[in-house]
């Protein structure tokens, strides 16, 4: 490793600028401690922004079940639209404004608005000199001294090296990169059924069995115009690709229902005339994924006076562009590059197919007026800056969350698993997408769940903590602990834990393992508006 061109000392090093990383940075800095936050792309926000995925949330998100700071993020996004966009009065006055009127979320919005609000939330801490943000860098070395991490080395695209030292290091990367670089005990892919006796686990362990990734992209539609992109290099491959477990060709409007696996027709009709204020978003009642245009719509033109926008904008993150041929985690750089290239080719092929061959309700084929919105993703190729990564390396944790803790058919629809060291809550179905191991969808009901602090504590390492998807879940339970508000909650708690331990001269394992010490930490979380228990809610 070449000598570092710059050395930085701080209290907490946070590697990965997704939602968990940003939440961790906010938690550290609001306590007056210093943090360095790094991000591989030039946008903070991860799955909400650089991966272009509107927030996946539970049905009660408007009332309870998220942290106060996550709620501030949501309200900040709505406030941005009310300040900057010429909304119809009745839309602006809606306290539950859904800017895109998408069915996947009660808060579908453009990625850049998420970026702006996150930057606004961090701005005071940057001005105070508490927070330094490094963009366009990737971790290349984790320095360990016994069971302690002493720092992380990051490299930019030009080869510049920065060494960052801190008392605590948080891994908020999308794939758990620090766990690998630092030799932290971790798991990749699917555990064997014998390890936790999970009903949906495979019989044999398979580290290369990982959920598919997706390169999302945004489109608008302009009838009578021609925005057809050049035929992608792998178009013929993807056009002919028909997995045995699928319902025919992948490039088709017929795809399996994730919950029943039965074949189902999707509809695709750009710019429908339905009033977006009449569209609800509650996946517990209606998955909403059969009507593709409105599923992840992020700008609804009819929320504005006529003529303000000539098209809706929707994000394409559908069964058609999930990529599962090659794993992304735990592979060499050549294999990783292959997975990223082929995933991009799949998404571009989906777009070209929609523009040229997709069946139309009028009997014709293709929508040449579909325009790839490079301005929405802020990229030259029009795809998201980073792939949507659903599955990370996961620490070997003091507490491992398993299927039996959350599956509704095991604990009962109104059952709950309560942890004495709960530090947050979440709710989402056990939602696993087709995998590189050949698995179909695994999508089963779950119950509202808690986040045990023990899932954030590695079995050995003392001061390197997960601040995102890398907590102690399994391949199966990752399916409901990977969503936006849960990732934020985990990151926020990791940041609070680092500061709490610094202030008290404690170790994270001490805080988790001693009921009195944990009670003091829990009171800190309560004062920050971090909900640790669910109120009485029924079912999903």
C-alpha positions in Angstrom: 0.0 0.0 0.0 1.5 3.4 -1.0 2.0 6.0 1.8 -1.1 8.1 2.4 -1.2 11.5 0.9 -3.4 12.7 3.8 -3.9 11.5 7.4 -7.0 12.4 9.3 -7.7 11.8 13.0 -11.3 11.8 14.3 -13.5 10.3 17.0 -15.7 8.1 14.7 -14.8 6.9 11.2 -17.9 6.1 9.1 -17.3 4.3 5.9 -20.3 4.3 3.5 -22.6 7.3 2.9 -25.9 5.5 2.6 -28.8 6.0 4.9 -27.1 4.2 7.8 -23.9 6.2 7.4 -25.7 9.5 7.3 -27.8 8.6 10.3 -24.6 7.6 12.2 -22.9 10.8 11.3 -25.9 12.9 12.6 -25.9 10.9 15.8 -22.2 11.4 16.4 -22.1 15.1 15.6 -25.2 16.2 17.5 -23.4 15.0 20.6 -20.5 17.3 19.8 -18.1 14.5 18.6 -16.1 14.5 15.4 -16.8 12.2 12.5 -15.4 11.5 9.0 -18.0 10.1 6.6 -16.9 8.6 3.3 -18.9 7.7 0.2 -18.0 5.9 -3.0 -20.2 8.0 -5.3 -20.8 11.7 -5.3 -24.3 11.5 -3.7 -25.0 10.7 0.0 -28.1 8.6 0.7 -27.4 5.1 -0.7 -30.6 3.2 -1.6 -32.7 6.4 -1.3 -30.6 8.4 -3.8 -27.6 7.0 -5.6 -29.4 3.6 -6.0 -32.7 5.4 -6.9 -35.0 3.4 -4.8 -38.0 5.1 -3.2 -38.4 4.2 0.5 -39.8 0.8 1.4 -41.7 1.4 4.6 -44.3 -0.2 6.9 -48.1 0.8 6.9 -47.9 2.8 10.1 -45.0 5.0 9.1 -47.0 8.2 9.3 -47.9 7.6 12.9 -45.1 5.6 14.6 -42.4 3.0 14.1 -39.5 5.1 12.9 -36.9 7.3 14.7 -37.4 11.1 15.1 -34.6 11.9 12.8 -35.9 9.6 10.1 -39.2 11.3 10.4 -37.4 14.7 10.1 -35.9 13.4 6.8 -39.3 12.4 5.5 -40.9 15.8 6.4 -37.9 17.6 5.0 -38.6 16.0 1.6 -42.2 17.0 1.7 -41.2 20.5 2.8 -38.8 20.8 -0.1 -41.6 20.0 -2.6 -44.0 22.5 -0.9 -41.3 25.3 -1.0 -39.8 24.7 -4.5 -42.5 23.1 -6.6 -45.8 24.7 -7.8 -48.1 22.1 -6.3 -51.8 22.3 -6.7 -53.2 23.8 -3.4 -54.9 20.6 -2.4 -51.7 18.7 -2.9 -49.6 21.2 -1.0 -52.0 21.1 1.9 -52.0 17.3 2.1 -50.1 16.5 5.3 -49.2 13.1 3.8 -48.1 14.5 0.4 -46.7 11.7 -1.8 -44.8 13.7 -4.5 -44.8 10.8 -7.0 -48.1 9.2 -6.0 -46.3 5.9 -6.4 -47.9 2.8 -5.0 -44.7 1.3 -3.5 -44.3 4.0 -0.9 -46.2 6.8 0.9 -43.2 9.1 0.0 -42.1 8.4 -3.6 -39.8 11.3 -4.7 -36.9 12.2 -7.0 -33.5 11.1 -5.8 -31.9 14.5 -6.0 -34.5 15.8 -3.5 -33.4 13.2 -1.0 -29.8 14.3 -1.6 -30.6 17.9 -0.9 -32.5 17.2 2.3 -29.7 14.9 3.6 -27.1 17.6 2.9 -29.3 20.1 4.7 -29.5 17.9 7.7 -25.7 17.5 7.8 -24.9 21.2 7.0 -24.7 22.6 10.5 -22.3 19.9 11.6 -20.0 20.5 8.6 -20.0 24.2 9.3 -19.2 23.5 13.0 -16.1 21.5 11.8 -17.5 18.3 13.4 -18.1 16.5 10.2 -15.8 15.9 7.2 -17.3 14.2 4.1 -15.0 12.4 1.6 -16.7 11.5 -1.7 -15.5 9.3 -4.5 -13.4 7.0 -2.2 -13.5 3.3 -1.5 -11.9 1.5 1.5 -8.8 -0.5 0.6 -7.3 -1.4 4.0 -8.5 -1.8 7.5 -5.8 -1.6 10.1 -6.3 -3.9 13.1 -4.4 -4.3 16.3 -5.6 -7.4 18.0 -9.3 -7.1 18.5 -9.4 -3.4 17.8 -9.6 -1.4 14.6 -7.2 1.5 14.6 -8.2 3.0 11.2 -9.2 2.7 7.6 -7.4 3.6 4.4 -9.5 4.8 1.4 -8.5 5.4 -2.2 -10.0 7.7 -4.8 -10.3 7.0 -8.5 -7.1 8.8 -9.2 -5.1 6.7 -6.8 -5.0 9.2 -4.0 -4.7 7.6 -0.5 -6.2 8.9 2.7 -5.6 7.3 6.1 -8.4 7.9 8.7 -7.9 7.0 12.3 -10.6 7.0 15.0 -11.6 5.5 18.3 -14.6 3.8 16.6 -15.1 2.6 13.1 -18.6 2.0 11.6 -19.1 -0.1 8.5 -22.0 1.5 6.6 -20.9 0.1 3.2 -23.4 -1.6 1.0 -21.6 -4.9 1.0 -19.8 -5.0 4.4 -16.4 -4.3 2.9 -14.7 -3.5 6.2 -15.6 -6.9 7.6 -13.6 -8.5 4.9 -10.7 -6.1 4.9 -10.4 -6.3 8.7 -10.9 -10.0 9.1 -14.0 -9.6 11.2 -16.0 -12.8 11.6 -18.8 -12.6 9.1 -21.2 -14.6 6.8 -21.8 -14.3 3.1 -24.8 -15.7 1.3 -27.0 -18.4 2.7 -26.4 -20.3 5.9 -27.2 -24.0 6.0 -30.6 -25.0 7.5 -28.8 -26.9 10.2 -27.2 -23.7 11.6 -30.5 -22.1 12.8 -33.2 -24.5 11.7 -34.8 -21.8 9.5 -37.6 -23.3 7.4 -36.6 -21.4 4.3 -32.9 -21.8 4.5 -31.2 -24.2 2.0 -29.9 -27.5 3.2 -26.3 -26.7 2.4 -24.4 -23.4 3.0 -23.9 -21.4 -0.1 -21.9 -18.2 0.3 -22.4 -17.4 -3.4 -26.2 -17.6 -3.0 -27.0 -13.9 -2.8 -30.1 -11.8 -3.7 -30.0 -10.2 -7.1 -28.9 -6.6 -7.6 -30.7 -4.0 -9.8 -29.5 -1.0 -11.7 -32.6 1.3 -11.5 -33.3 4.1 -14.0 -35.9 6.8 -14.5 -38.1 7.4 -17.6 -40.7 9.9 -18.8 -42.9 9.5 -21.8 -43.4 11.9 -24.7 -45.9 10.7 -27.3 -44.8 11.3 -30.9 -41.1 11.7 -30.0 -38.3 9.2 -30.6 -36.0 8.6 -27.7 -35.0 5.0 -28.5 -31.5 4.2 -27.2 -28.9 2.3 -29.2 -29.3 -1.5 -29.0 -27.3 -2.6 -25.9 -24.5 -5.0 -26.6 -26.2 -7.9 -24.7 -29.7 -7.2 -26.0 -30.1 -10.4 -27.9 -28.9 -12.4 -24.8 -31.4 -10.8 -22.5 -34.2 -10.8 -25.1 -33.9 -14.6 -25.3 -33.2 -15.2 -21.6 -36.0 -17.4 -20.1 -35.1 -18.8 -16.7 -36.6 -22.3 -16.0 -38.2 -21.0 -12.8 -39.7 -17.9 -14.5 -42.9 -17.7 -16.5 -41.3 -17.3 -19.9 -38.9 -14.7 -21.2 -37.6 -12.2 -18.6 -38.3 -9.3 -21.0 -42.0 -9.7 -20.8 -45.0 -8.1 -19.0 -45.8 -11.6 -17.6 -43.8 -12.3 -14.4 -44.3 -14.3 -11.2 -46.2 -12.9 -8.3 -43.5 -12.7 -5.6 -45.9 -13.9 -3.0 -47.6 -16.8 -4.8 -45.1 -17.5 -7.6 -48.0 -17.7 -10.0 -47.8 -16.1 -13.4 -49.3 -12.7 -13.6 -49.7 -10.1 -16.3 -48.4 -6.6 -15.5 -49.8 -3.5 -17.2 -47.7 -0.7 -18.6 -49.4 2.5 -19.7 -47.5 5.8 -19.4 -49.1 8.9 -18.0 -52.5 7.6 -16.9 -55.1 10.3 -16.2 -56.2 9.1 -12.7 -56.0 11.8 -10.1 -52.8 11.1 -8.0 -54.4 12.4 -4.9 -56.8 9.4 -5.0 -54.0 6.8 -5.2 -53.1 5.1 -1.9 -49.8 3.4 -1.0 -50.3 0.5 1.4 -48.5 -2.7 0.3 -50.0 -4.6 3.3 -53.4 -4.2 1.6 -52.3 -4.1 -2.1 -48.8 -4.8 -3.3 -49.5 -2.3 -6.2 -46.8 -3.9 -8.4 -49.1 -5.1 -11.2 -49.4 -1.6 -12.7 -45.8 -0.8 -13.6 -45.9 2.8 -14.5 -47.4 3.9 -11.2 -45.6 1.5 -9.0 -42.5 3.6 -8.4 -43.6 6.8 -10.0 -41.6 9.7 -8.5 -43.2 12.7 -10.1 -46.9 12.8 -10.8 -47.6 15.6 -13.4 -51.2 15.9 -12.3 -50.2 17.1 -8.8 -49.4 20.4 -10.6 -51.3 22.9 -12.7 -51.8 21.7 -16.3 -48.7 22.3 -18.5 -46.2 22.4 -15.6 -44.8 19.0 -16.6 -45.5 17.2 -19.8 -44.9 13.7 -18.3 -44.8 11.8 -15.1 -41.4 10.3 -14.1 -41.2 6.8 -12.9 -38.4 4.6 -11.7 -37.8 1.2 -13.3 -37.1 -1.3 -10.5 -39.2 -4.2 -11.6 -38.9 -8.0 -11.9 -37.6 -7.5 -15.4 -34.4 -5.9 -14.4 -33.3 -7.8 -11.3 -29.9 -9.4 -12.1 -29.0 -12.7 -10.5 -26.5 -14.5 -12.8 -23.3 -13.5 -10.9 -22.8 -12.8 -7.2 -21.4 -9.4 -6.1 -20.1 -10.1 -2.6 -17.0 -12.1 -1.7 -15.8 -12.4 -5.3 -12.7 -11.1 -7.1 -12.6 -7.7 -8.9 -13.0 -9.3 -12.3 -16.2 -11.2 -11.2 -17.5 -8.1 -9.5 -17.0 -6.1 -12.7 -18.7 -8.8 -14.7 -21.8 -8.7 -12.4 -22.0 -4.9 -12.6 -21.6 -4.8 -16.4 -24.2 -7.5 -17.0 -26.6 -5.9 -14.6 -26.3 -2.6 -16.4 -26.8 -4.3 -19.7 -30.0 -5.9 -18.4 -31.5 -2.6 -17.4 -30.6 -1.0 -20.7 -32.0 -4.0 -22.5 -35.3 -3.6 -20.6 -35.5 0.0 -21.7 -34.7 -0.8 -25.3 -37.4 -3.6 -25.2 -39.9 -1.2 -23.8 -39.2 1.3 -26.5 -39.2 -1.1 -29.4 -41.1 -4.4 -28.6 -43.3 -4.1 -25.5 -46.9 -4.8 -26.3 -49.3 -1.8 -26.2 -53.0 -1.9 -25.3 -53.8 -0.6 -28.8 -52.2 -3.7 -30.4 -49.0 -2.0 -31.4 -45.5 -2.6 -30.0 -43.0 -0.3 -28.3 -43.0 3.1 -26.7 -40.4 5.1 -28.6 -41.4 8.2 -26.7 -39.9 6.7 -23.5 -37.1 9.0 -22.5 -34.2 7.8 -20.3 -33.9 10.6 -17.7 -30.1 10.9 -17.2 -30.8 14.2 -15.4 -32.8 12.3 -12.7 -29.9 9.9 -11.9 -27.2 12.5 -12.8 -25.2 9.9 -14.8 -24.0 9.7 -18.3 -25.5 6.3 -19.0 -28.8 7.2 -17.3 -28.6 4.3 -14.8 -28.4 4.9 -11.1 -25.0 5.8 -9.8 -24.8 2.5 -7.9 -26.6 -0.8 -8.0 -29.4 -1.5 -5.6 -27.7 -4.0 -3.3 -30.1 -6.1 -1.2 -27.6 -8.3 0.7 -24.4 -7.6 2.5 -21.8 -9.5 4.5 -23.2 -9.9 8.0 -21.3 -10.0 11.2 -21.1 -13.0 13.4 -23.0 -11.2 16.2 -23.7 -11.7 19.8 -27.4 -12.0 18.8 -28.4 -13.5 15.4 -31.9 -12.7 14.2 -33.5 -15.8 12.6 -36.6 -16.6 10.7 -38.3 -18.0 13.8 -38.2 -14.5 15.4 -40.1 -12.7 12.7 -42.1 -15.1 10.5 -45.9 -14.7 11.0 -46.6 -18.4 10.4 -44.2 -19.2 13.3 -44.8 -16.6 15.9 -48.4 -16.0 15.0 -49.9 -13.1 13.2 -50.2 -11.1 16.5 -47.0 -12.6 18.0 -43.9 -10.7 18.7 -40.3 -11.5 19.7 -39.2 -9.1 22.4 -35.5 -8.4 23.1 -34.4 -7.0 26.4 -31.8 -5.0 24.5 -34.1 -3.6 21.8 -32.8 -0.4 20.2 -35.3 0.1 17.4 -38.2 -1.3 15.4 -39.2 -2.1 11.9 -41.7 -4.0 9.8 -41.6 -5.5 6.4 -42.3 -8.9 4.8 -39.5 -11.4 4.5 -38.9 -10.3 1.0 -36.0 -12.0 -0.8 -35.6 -11.6 -4.5 -34.4 -14.3 -6.9 -30.8 -15.2 -6.1 -27.5 -16.1 -7.7 -28.0 -19.6 -6.2 -31.0 -20.2 -8.3 -33.7 -19.5 -5.7 -37.0 -18.0 -6.7 -38.7 -15.3 -4.7 -39.0 -16.0 -1.0 -41.8 -13.7 0.2 -43.6 -14.6 3.4 -45.5 -12.6 6.0 -43.6 -11.3 9.0 -44.7 -9.4 12.1 -43.5 -6.0 13.4 -40.0 -6.6 14.8 -37.4 -5.2 17.1 -33.7 -4.6 16.5 -31.6 -6.1 19.3 -28.4 -4.3 20.2 -26.7 -7.7 20.3 -27.2 -7.9 16.5 -24.8 -4.8 16.2 -22.1 -6.3 18.4 -19.4 -8.5 16.8 -18.5 -11.7 18.7 -14.8 -10.6 18.9 -13.9 -7.2 17.5 -14.4 -4.4 20.0 -14.8 -1.1 18.1 -15.8 -1.9 14.5 -19.6 -1.9 14.3 -22.0 -2.4 11.5 -24.1 0.7 10.7 -26.4 -0.8 8.0 -27.3 -4.2 6.4 -24.2 -5.9 8.0 -25.9 -6.6 11.3 -26.4 -10.1 12.7 -29.3 -11.3 10.5 -29.3 -14.4 8.3 -29.7 -14.7 4.5 -33.5 -15.1 5.3 -34.1 -12.3 7.9 -32.0 -9.8 5.9 -35.1 -9.8 3.7 -37.0 -7.6 6.2 -34.1 -5.8 8.0 -32.6 -4.3 4.9 -35.2 -1.5 4.2 -34.7 2.2 4.4 -36.0 3.1 7.9 -34.4 0.1 9.5 -31.0 0.8 7.9 -31.3 4.4 9.2 -32.3 3.2 12.7 -29.3 0.8 12.8 -26.9 3.5 11.7 -28.3 6.0 14.2 -27.9 3.6 17.0 -24.4 2.6 16.0 -23.4 6.3 16.1 -25.1 6.8 19.5 -23.4 3.7 20.8 -19.9 4.9 19.7 -20.4 8.2 21.4 -21.9 6.7 24.5 -18.9 4.3 24.9 -16.4 7.2 24.3 -18.1 9.3 26.9 -18.3 6.5 29.5 -15.1 4.6 28.8 -17.1 1.6 28.0 -17.0 -1.2 25.4 -20.1 -2.0 23.3 -20.2 -5.5 24.6 -20.4 -4.2 28.2 -23.3 -1.9 27.3 -25.2 -4.8 25.7 -24.4 -7.4 28.3 -25.1 -5.5 31.5 -28.7 -4.6 32.2 -28.0 -1.5 34.2 -25.5 -0.1 31.6 -28.0 -0.9 28.9 -30.8 0.9 30.7 -28.7 4.0 30.7 -28.0 3.7 27.0 -31.6 3.0 26.3 -32.6 6.2 28.1 -30.2 8.0 25.8 -31.9 6.5 22.8 -35.3 7.4 24.2 -34.3 11.0 24.6 -33.3 11.1 20.9 -36.7 9.9 19.8 -35.6 6.4 18.8 -38.6 4.1 19.2 -37.6 0.8 20.8 -40.9 -0.9 21.2 -44.0 -1.2 19.1 -47.4 0.0 20.3 -50.2 -2.4 20.1 -50.6 -3.1 16.3 -52.1 -6.2 14.8 -50.8 -8.3 11.9 -48.5 -7.0 9.2 
